[in-house]
Amino acid sequence: MPLTLVARARQIGPVSNPKPNPSALAVISHSIREGRGPVLWVLGILVGLLAGYATIGLRLGISFFEQTAFGVTEENLASQAATLPYLRLVLIPLATGIVIASLYYLGRRFGLVTEPAGKAVADVLEARAVKGGKVELKSGLYSALLSAISLGGGASAGREGPAVHLGGTMGSALAAWLNMPARASRILLACGAAAAVSASFNAPVAGALFAFEVVLGHYALRSIAPVAVASVVGALILRLHLGEDPVFGDLQVAPVGLWDYPAAAVLGIAAAGLAILFDRGVLHGPAIVTGWADRIGFPHWMLPIPGGLLVGLLALIAPEILGVGYEATSNALHVAYPLQLLLLFIALKVIATTITLSFRFAGGVFSPSIYLGAMLGSAFGLVMVTLFGDATAGAGFFAVIGMGAVAGAVLGAPLSTTLIVFELTSSYEASVAVLVSVSLATILTQSALGGSLFQRQVMRHGYDISGGSSRLVLQTVRVRDFMLTLDEWGKAELATGVCLYEDDTLGKAMGLLDAEQIDGAPVRSRSDDQSVVGWVTKADAQAAYARRLAEISEEEHR
């Protein structure tokens, strides 16, 4: 063989069979498992379908129980309840409380509930931040049933919070079925939440923004497409089956003058005061009622029974506080109530919703905050018209502004509520005024409370998500996640003294090692013998902290 051919053969090397290209099915399967590429977009469509139909199912369920209890659905609940005999008006919420208490008892026996309480937005936030985007399907469906019965039977709470949890449950269930990683599971959880809000208000842009602003807490490019398409699909499902009519009818906003914007800022301050009062009631009411029940030995699962009686007694004064309250909200937005009645409704709704949630009925705070905002804004508008006459845009304009300001301050979602108002009114001027009002209201509310209502609710379970990723990592990473096992460590002799346990948090480990000024400590199990299962060093703890922060940073920016 010529020398040039030999050299050429050596360069090429022996002939080998090329590796076969992976099949299209294998590529799709890998993309699904990793949650990458266009697959997430397709899965967003599927989650939008599931969450959209689940939200409609929840609404129909509430209507069914309303029809059974009151003879009408939400659109005429307040006016129909006002015509009922007093005894029936009290007995309906009481009977609902008995049913909910019975379901809590059965749910505990069959492992469907861990505590007598319904699920809402705060539980979705906790699932995203702490549980890798996982929501148990059976408990999510059972909570939706509890919410439908509670709200259909007159409990004074909202349907959007349960809808968001149900939508998130659909996204989480799909991710679990496909065995997707936590990052993709969190995105599908947000897809379900977006579709639920979109299907509740016929507001696809606001639904998507709510998922980014409240649920995910970031706007990573990877999540934009699936969340957006899920939100659009949710709105299309609603329009296909329930029509395109706005939730509160046709809201016509009068022309806005220059002085209406400073007035909107003043309304924002009033909205902050009402939001703070409402949030404090929702936050502290359950602890007060639970403490009372513990002192007298009253079972927690039976709390809806006295709660139903109290709600029924309040309904004797104002039936408008019953249920989701959208008929009364629509009336306020169309300026159908005098000033004295508006103020009465505000006070009673705060009390009724605090009782409802404190005594463990299932429901959310979205609808009550919209109700309170519309009442406050209408009252403020009537005062403005009395003082300045035609120089203002009118009471209807301020009712819309108040609705957005109180709801945004309660939810900690100023941009989402601004877009909801825009999609309900199609008014650019009203949306700008809402943005002024809700921004001020949100800042004042969160400054007073130390975070949003949902963040404070999650904090009751021991997780502070208001401080960002750095604090959350210290609370959620466990010693078992980064410790050296006995085989890796290779030591058998241990000095007695300082030790950690495998379920201790990273924050506790780092704090103990710093406080004791040591470089390492043994790790014990929580079993009876508390045997040593590994070793933790300060360097390993710091590396685990940095590694998890890097993972979160990548997830939130790519």
Solvent accessible surface area in square Angstrom, and as a share of the most:
residue,aa,sasa,rsa
1,M,167,0.75
2,P,79,0.50
3,L,147,0.73
4,T,105,0.61
5,L,96,0.48
6,V,39,0.23
7,A,49,0.38
8,R,139,0.51
9,A,52,0.40
10,R,192,0.70
11,Q,139,0.62
12,I,108,0.55
13,G,27,0.26
14,P,127,0.80
15,V,148,0.85
16,S,88,0.57
17,N,144,0.74
18,P,119,0.75
19,K,187,0.79
20,P,124,0.78
21,N,139,0.71
22,P,95,0.60
23,S,66,0.42
24,A,77,0.60
25,L,140,0.69
26,A,48,0.37
27,V,75,0.43
28,I,86,0.44
29,S,43,0.27
30,H,88,0.39
31,S,23,0.15
32,I,38,0.19
33,R,110,0.40
34,E,60,0.27
35,G,0,0.00
36,R,134,0.49
37,G,52,0.50
38,P,109,0.69
39,V,22,0.13
40,L,3,0.02
41,W,118,0.41
42,V,87,0.50
43,L,13,0.07
44,G,0,0.00
45,I,52,0.26
46,L,71,0.35
47,V,0,0.00
48,G,0,0.00
49,L,67,0.33
50,L,70,0.35
51,A,0,0.00
52,G,0,0.00
53,Y,100,0.38
54,A,20,0.15
55,T,1,0.01
56,I,10,0.05
57,G,39,0.38
58,L,9,0.04
59,R,45,0.16
60,L,101,0.50
61,G,19,0.18
62,I,4,0.02
63,S,33,0.21
64,F,128,0.54
65,F,55,0.23
66,E,0,0.00
67,Q,91,0.41
68,T,95,0.55
69,A,22,0.17
70,F,2,0.01
71,G,36,0.35
72,V,29,0.17
73,T,42,0.24
74,E,9,0.04
75,E,114,0.51
76,N,79,0.41
77,L,3,0.02
78,A,10,0.08
79,S,60,0.39
80,Q,55,0.24
81,A,0,0.00
82,A,64,0.50
83,T,104,0.61
84,L,15,0.08
85,P,88,0.55
86,Y,163,0.62
87,L,127,0.63
88,R,99,0.36
89,L,4,0.02
90,V,18,0.10
91,L,82,0.41
92,I,19,0.10
93,P,3,0.02
94,L,39,0.19
95,A,51,0.40
96,T,12,0.07
97,G,0,0.00
98,I,84,0.43
99,V,68,0.39
100,I,0,0.00
101,A,1,0.01
102,S,50,0.32
103,L,29,0.14
104,Y,0,0.00
105,Y,93,0.36
106,L,81,0.41
107,G,0,0.00
108,R,132,0.48
109,R,169,0.62
110,F,144,0.60
111,G,45,0.43
112,L,44,0.22
113,V,17,0.10
114,T,130,0.76
115,E,67,0.30
116,P,12,0.07
117,A,28,0.22
118,G,21,0.20
119,K,44,0.19
120,A,20,0.15
121,V,4,0.02
122,A,12,0.09
123,D,33,0.17
124,V,0,0.00
125,L,6,0.03
126,E,13,0.06
127,A,2,0.02
128,R,45,0.17
129,A,17,0.14
130,V,38,0.22
131,K,109,0.46
132,G,15,0.15
133,G,0,0.00
134,K,132,0.56
135,V,21,0.12
136,E,94,0.42
137,L,79,0.39
138,K,96,0.41
139,S,21,0.13
140,G,1,0.01
141,L,86,0.43
142,Y,27,0.10
143,S,4,0.03
144,A,13,0.10
145,L,74,0.37
146,L,1,0.00
147,S,0,0.00
148,A,6,0.05
149,I,21,0.11
150,S,0,0.00
151,L,0,0.00
152,G,0,0.00
153,G,4,0.04
154,G,0,0.00
155,A,3,0.02
156,S,0,0.00
157,A,0,0.00
158,G,0,0.00
159,R,18,0.07
160,E,1,0.00
161,G,1,0.01
162,P,3,0.02
163,A,2,0.01
164,V,0,0.00
165,H,8,0.04
166,L,11,0.05
167,G,0,0.00
168,G,0,0.00
169,T,0,0.00
170,M,26,0.11
171,G,0,0.00
172,S,3,0.02
173,A,26,0.20
174,L,14,0.07
175,A,2,0.01
176,A,73,0.56
177,W,199,0.70
178,L,35,0.18
179,N,117,0.60
180,M,17,0.08
181,P,52,0.33
182,A,43,0.33
183,R,48,0.17
184,A,1,0.00
185,S,4,0.03
186,R,23,0.08
187,I,6,0.03
188,L,0,0.00
189,L,0,0.00
190,A,0,0.00
191,C,0,0.00
192,G,0,0.00
193,A,0,0.00
194,A,0,0.00
195,A,0,0.00
196,A,0,0.00
197,V,0,0.00
198,S,0,0.00
199,A,0,0.00
200,S,2,0.01
201,F,1,0.01
202,N,22,0.11
203,A,0,0.00
204,P,24,0.15
205,V,86,0.49
206,A,0,0.00
207,G,0,0.00
208,A,13,0.10
209,L,32,0.16
210,F,2,0.01
211,A,0,0.00
212,F,13,0.06
213,E,38,0.17
214,V,14,0.08
215,V,0,0.00
216,L,4,0.02
217,G,51,0.49
218,H,21,0.09
219,Y,109,0.41
220,A,4,0.03
221,L,141,0.70
222,R,55,0.20
223,S,1,0.01
224,I,69,0.35
225,A,44,0.34
226,P,3,0.02
227,V,0,0.00
228,A,38,0.29
229,V,21,0.12
230,A,0,0.00
231,S,1,0.00
232,V,70,0.40
233,V,18,0.10
234,G,0,0.00
235,A,2,0.01
236,L,97,0.48
237,I,10,0.05
238,L,11,0.05
239,R,89,0.32
240,L,130,0.65
241,H,94,0.42
242,L,75,0.37
243,G,32,0.31
244,E,120,0.54
245,D,121,0.63
246,P,56,0.35
247,V,41,0.23
248,F,2,0.01
249,G,32,0.31
250,D,95,0.49
251,L,11,0.06
252,Q,147,0.66
253,V,34,0.19
254,A,43,0.33
255,P,124,0.78
256,V,32,0.19
257,G,31,0.30
258,L,144,0.71
259,W,197,0.69
260,D,2,0.01
261,Y,55,0.21
262,P,66,0.42
263,A,8,0.06
264,A,0,0.00
265,A,29,0.23
266,V,83,0.48
267,L,0,0.00
268,G,0,0.00
269,I,98,0.50
270,A,42,0.33
271,A,0,0.00
272,A,2,0.02
273,G,41,0.40
274,L,17,0.08
275,A,0,0.00
276,I,36,0.18
277,L,107,0.53
278,F,0,0.00
279,D,0,0.00
280,R,102,0.37
281,G,19,0.18
282,V,3,0.02
283,L,10,0.05
284,H,83,0.37
285,G,9,0.08
286,P,20,0.12
287,A,70,0.54
288,I,119,0.60
289,V,16,0.09
290,T,26,0.15
291,G,24,0.23
292,W,90,0.31
293,A,0,0.00
294,D,90,0.46
295,R,181,0.66
296,I,102,0.52
297,G,64,0.61
298,F,50,0.21
299,P,53,0.33
300,H,54,0.24
301,W,61,0.21
302,M,55,0.25
303,L,0,0.00
304,P,0,0.00
305,I,43,0.22
306,P,32,0.20
307,G,0,0.00
308,G,0,0.00
309,L,72,0.36
310,L,68,0.34
311,V,1,0.00
312,G,0,0.00
313,L,82,0.41
314,L,25,0.13
315,A,0,0.00
316,L,65,0.32
317,I,109,0.55
318,A,1,0.01
319,P,19,0.12
320,E,31,0.14
321,I,0,0.00
322,L,2,0.01
323,G,0,0.00
324,V,0,0.00
325,G,4,0.04
326,Y,15,0.06
327,E,27,0.12
328,A,1,0.00
329,T,0,0.00
330,S,28,0.18
331,N,46,0.24
332,A,0,0.00
333,L,6,0.03
334,H,91,0.41
335,V,55,0.32
336,A,62,0.48
337,Y,28,0.11
338,P,76,0.48
339,L,60,0.30
340,Q,136,0.60
341,L,63,0.32
342,L,0,0.00
343,L,96,0.48
344,L,70,0.35
345,F,4,0.02
346,I,18,0.09
347,A,51,0.39
348,L,15,0.07
349,K,0,0.00
350,V,15,0.09
351,I,83,0.42
352,A,0,0.00
353,T,0,0.00
354,T,27,0.15
355,I,27,0.14
356,T,0,0.00
357,L,27,0.13
358,S,2,0.01
359,F,20,0.08
360,R,29,0.10
361,F,7,0.03
362,A,0,0.00
363,G,9,0.08
364,G,3,0.03
365,V,8,0.05
366,F,4,0.02
367,S,0,0.00
368,P,0,0.00
369,S,0,0.00
370,I,5,0.03
371,Y,0,0.00
372,L,0,0.00
373,G,0,0.00
374,A,0,0.00
375,M,0,0.00
376,L,29,0.14
377,G,0,0.00
378,S,0,0.00
379,A,5,0.04
380,F,36,0.15
381,G,0,0.00
382,L,44,0.22
383,V,63,0.36
384,M,26,0.11
385,V,58,0.34
386,T,115,0.67
387,L,120,0.59
388,F,115,0.48
389,G,30,0.29
390,D,150,0.78
391,A,76,0.59
392,T,20,0.12
393,A,9,0.07
394,G,20,0.19
395,A,9,0.07
396,G,22,0.21
397,F,3,0.01
398,F,0,0.00
399,A,0,0.00
400,V,3,0.02
401,I,0,0.00
402,G,0,0.00
403,M,5,0.02
404,G,2,0.02
405,A,0,0.00
406,V,0,0.00
407,A,3,0.02
408,G,0,0.00
409,A,1,0.00
410,V,0,0.00
411,L,2,0.01
412,G,15,0.15
413,A,0,0.00
414,P,29,0.18
415,L,80,0.40
416,S,1,0.01
417,T,4,0.03
418,T,14,0.08
419,L,47,0.23
420,I,9,0.05
421,V,1,0.01
422,F,81,0.34
423,E,50,0.23
424,L,14,0.07
425,T,18,0.10
426,S,93,0.60
427,S,16,0.11
428,Y,153,0.58
429,E,78,0.35
430,A,0,0.00
431,S,12,0.08
432,V,49,0.28
433,A,0,0.00
434,V,0,0.00
435,L,74,0.37
436,V,61,0.35
437,S,0,0.00
438,V,0,0.00
439,S,42,0.27
440,L,54,0.27
441,A,0,0.00
442,T,12,0.07
443,I,111,0.56
444,L,67,0.33
445,T,1,0.00
446,Q,54,0.24
447,S,88,0.57
448,A,46,0.36
449,L,8,0.04
450,G,50,0.48
451,G,8,0.07
452,S,8,0.05
453,L,0,0.00
454,F,5,0.02
455,Q,45,0.20
456,R,60,0.22
457,Q,29,0.13
458,V,1,0.01
459,M,72,0.32
460,R,132,0.48
461,H,88,0.39
462,G,54,0.52
463,Y,38,0.14
464,D,20,0.10
465,I,19,0.10
466,S,45,0.29
467,G,32,0.30
468,G,39,0.37
469,S,32,0.21
470,S,54,0.35
471,R,113,0.41
472,L,17,0.09
473,V,2,0.01
474,L,54,0.27
475,Q,42,0.19
476,T,35,0.20
477,V,20,0.11
478,R,63,0.23
479,V,0,0.00
480,R,121,0.44
481,D,93,0.48
482,F,20,0.08
483,M,31,0.14
484,L,58,0.29
485,T,60,0.35
486,L,77,0.38
487,D,137,0.71
488,E,113,0.51
489,W,33,0.12
490,G,64,0.61
491,K,118,0.50
492,A,97,0.75
493,E,155,0.69
494,L,57,0.28
495,A,88,0.68
496,T,132,0.77
497,G,65,0.62
498,V,54,0.31
499,C,35,0.21
500,L,0,0.00
501,Y,40,0.15
502,E,45,0.20
503,D,46,0.24
504,D,9,0.05
505,T,33,0.19
506,L,0,0.00
507,G,24,0.23
508,K,109,0.46
509,A,0,0.00
510,M,39,0.18
511,G,40,0.39
512,L,42,0.21
513,L,1,0.00
514,D,83,0.43
515,A,80,0.62
516,E,82,0.37
517,Q,161,0.71
518,I,53,0.27
519,D,114,0.59
520,G,12,0.12
521,A,1,0.01
522,P,9,0.06
523,V,0,0.00
524,R,59,0.21
525,S,12,0.08
526,R,133,0.48
527,S,56,0.36
528,D,155,0.80
529,D,107,0.55
530,Q,76,0.34
531,S,50,0.32
532,V,27,0.16
533,V,41,0.23
534,G,0,0.00
535,W,52,0.18
536,V,0,0.00
537,T,33,0.19
538,K,55,0.23
539,A,70,0.54
540,D,40,0.21
541,A,0,0.00
542,Q,91,0.41
543,A,48,0.37
544,A,6,0.05
545,Y,49,0.19
546,A,61,0.47
547,R,126,0.46
548,R,66,0.24
549,L,52,0.26
550,A,62,0.48
551,E,86,0.39
552,I,20,0.10
553,S,55,0.35
554,E,72,0.33
555,E,19,0.09
556,E,53,0.24
557,H,136,0.61
558,R,159,0.58
